Amino acid sequence: MRNATMAVLAVLAAGAATMANPAPAAAYDYPYCAQGRGTGIPGDCSYRTYAQCQASASGRNLSCNVNPRAALNQQQRRGRTYRDY
């Protein structure tokens, strides 16, 4: 009985660890989004290249644009370099 309880607890712990994975949130960091009437804004931002986005948008009445979140992150990372002379 004790072994069965431990096995059930191990399976539940593995399931909880799998469900707590934050991987889907990282999909918003891709640079291109397919946008259209049904996708809203920013749309489906799961494309690494413009060609991938265009291929997916073809025939679906969607257009490809730059991901506003990724563009904002790029601007914030660059920052301004100040020099003391």
Secondary structure, 3 states (H helix, E strand, C coil): CHHHHHHHHHHHHHHHHHHCCCHHHHHHHCCEEEEECCCCCCCEEEECCHHHHHHHHCCCCEEEEECHHHHHHHHHHHCCCCCCC
